[in-house]
């Protein structure tokens, strides 16, 4: 056993041609299986997160498109209402509308 300056114990590794006993092999095999399982679980988690991210991005894009469409509809309605107000003003032959009416029409 070696000691480092931060008081962490490091197990000495056997040489390249050293043989391990059956208990050491079984322990190593168990650890490899555990690590493989943990790695697989992490990969599944990453795939799930990526799928959720894509779904959220699609939903955001749909909502952006819907809001742009709604704004476009509101602008069209605003223009139609302004034209209708001007026609009504002409139909009623209002030659000198009150400033409030003129101001409200011009804001559209």
JOBELUR-V833340 format. One line per field, one symbol per residue. phi: phi as a letter, one per 30 degrees, with the letter a starting at -180 (. if undefined). A space follows every 50 residues. Layout:
phi=???
This chain:
phi=.cccdcicdcddddddcdccdddddddddddddddddddddddddddddd ddddddddddddddddddddddddddddddddddddddddddhddbdded dddddddd
